[in-house]
Amino acid sequence: MNSLLLTNGRVIDPANQFDSLADVLVVNGKISAIGAEARANAPAACEQFDASGLVVCPGLIDLHAHLREPGQSAKETIATGTRAAARGGFTSVVCMPNTSPSIDSAGTVALIHEKARRESVINLFVAGAITKNIAGEELASIGSLKKAGVIAITDDGHCIQNNDMMRRACEYAKMFDLPLMDHCQDYSLVTDGVMHEGYWSANLGLRGWPSAGEEMIVARNILLAELTGAKIHCQHLSAAGSVQLIREAKKRGVPISGEACPHHFVLTDAAIAGSEKFWMEDGKELLAIQNSNPKTQDLPQWPSYDTNFKMNPPLRSAKDREAVLEGLLDGTLEILCSDHAPHCDYEKEVEFDYAPFGITGFETELALSLMQLHHARQMPLTDLIAKFTIAPARLLNLAKGTLQPGADADITVFDPDREWIYDRYQSASKSKNSPFHGWKMRGKALLTIVGGNVVWREHDQTVAV
């Protein structure tokens, strides 16, 4: 009988409204008991882990990540991507379908499931494409994808522009009880923009990408969710107008939801000019213009036009960033995720206009979220953990995100106050395109358990196979 007893930790399980110092007993891959019963029922030969001063919570879930297989394994693989996720404290990840070929058929879903069984160290779930080849022209076989095991549908990386086709996709999604996740981008407004349209795009001479390009599709999705009753989830929201639209729609009971990524609530478009700095002081977040404060001298110096700050949607204005933070704090945005998007070095080492969009995120998202939302904004840990656990589990209809006895023993143990320096060259990911290299972080996953097995333990810097 395989067993593990986590002792003396602060156990936080938002799904069951539990927050207390307690022990957690894992037996044969399942949560066996929490509290006094855990120690009393622990087998004699039970392995123990002292979690004193640490937080023990349900395994973190990232519902928006790109693992690049099949077809783009030079950037990332299921093996390397899931190891990076384990280091970040994530026990479950949902991979996006914009691969080569795209995940628009049952055969490709089966291929990924087979590779995951052999190579993934965590739970890997698959999102299927809405349209064939993610081209936005013909619906994929959504029923077949559901039968093959996808847990959601999305054309992430692309956005369906034909509103009638999107309506039909919503109707199929509701029929098969699949959430529809949408990358909100109106191509006719965005055109060939490469960064947020505003002061800094004009200053740098880069083509602008207006916030309205996102807000237009969010408004469309709200109308379609209201019309069809389908659950529509708006991915990686970055604009103030998007947050407000979702806030108002949720008050009317529309089945719409949204997510936010750390880069959108930590950085602004000023970073592309090398002009923005971020640090923590006495639990408060501070932003500063480069070299305007002596404290910035100890921070990494960012060159202007750094392509590691190029992402889709782009970094936006300070006003947009504040609106995203407010949306997270008041519950308008229910879910946190990374949009982990690895690229090869040579792809990013080109002019800003020609570099691909995207950054890595598995190993930094927990720390950045703790710094911005908990330490700086005083969001209760219970609320923050809920955005990584029970909220995505409910959206995706997963039996995850809880420490309820009998549930799978997917557990994350982290220190919310551990200070460390992020070094992208020490990442488990195959790609190194992170803008947070050299940042002083606060908060770190120390133990990641999947199905009762330890797949990451910080002290020895190893990942289980």
CORURTA-V695489 format. One record per backbone hydrogen bond with DSSP energy under -1.0 kcal/mol. NH is the residue of the N-H (numbers start at 1). CO is the residue of the C=O. If there is no record, write none. Layout:
nh = (NH:NH)
co = (CO:CO)
This chain:
nh = (4:5:6:7:9:10:11:11:12:13:16:18:20:22:24:25:26:27:28:30:31:32:33:35:38:40:41:46:47:49:51:54:55:56:57:59:60:61:62:65:66:72:75:76:81:82:83:84:85:86:87:88:89:90:91:92:93:94:95:96:99:100:103:104:109:110:111:112:113:114:115:116:117:118:119:120:123:125:127:128:129:132:134:135:140:142:145:146:147:148:150:151:153:154:158:166:167:168:169:170:171:172:173:174:175:176:177:178:180:181:182:186:189:190:191:193:194:195:197:202:203:204:205:206:209:213:214:215:216:218:219:220:221:222:223:224:225:226:227:228:229:232:233:234:235:237:243:244:245:246:247:248:249:250:251:253:254:256:257:259:260:264:266:267:269:271:272:273:274:275:277:279:281:284:286:288:292:296:297:298:299:305:309:310:321:322:323:324:325:326:327:328:329:330:332:333:335:336:337:339:341:348:349:350:354:355:358:360:364:365:368:369:370:371:372:373:375:376:378:379:384:385:386:387:388:391:393:394:395:396:398:400:406:407:409:410:411:412:413:414:415:420:422:426:427:434:438:439:441:443:444:446:447:448:449:450:452:453:455:456:457:458)
co = (26:47:24:49:22:54:9:20:56:18:13:13:11:9:6:33:4:30:2:27:407:25:25:23:35:36:37:43:3:5:7:51:414:10:412:410:89:388:92:94:340:68:72:72:77:78:79:80:81:82:83:84:86:85:60:60:123:62:125:65:97:70:97:102:105:106:107:108:109:110:111:112:113:114:115:116:91:93:95:152:103:138:131:132:130:140:141:142:143:144:145:126:179:128:155:162:163:164:165:166:167:168:169:170:171:172:174:173:231:153:233:213:186:186:187:190:207:207:209:198:199:200:201:201:195:210:211:211:212:214:215:216:217:218:219:220:221:222:223:224:225:255:180:257:182:259:239:240:241:242:243:244:245:246:247:250:249:254:232:234:335:261:262:263:316:268:269:270:271:270:288:286:284:281:279:277:289:293:294:295:296:272:306:307:317:318:319:320:321:322:323:324:325:326:327:327:258:387:260:64:359:344:345:348:351:351:310:433:361:361:364:365:366:367:368:369:370:371:374:373:380:381:382:383:385:386:389:390:391:392:393:398:31:404:29:408:449:57:447:55:444:441:439:423:424:432:422:436:420:418:415:413:413:456:411:453:409:450:448:448:462:446)
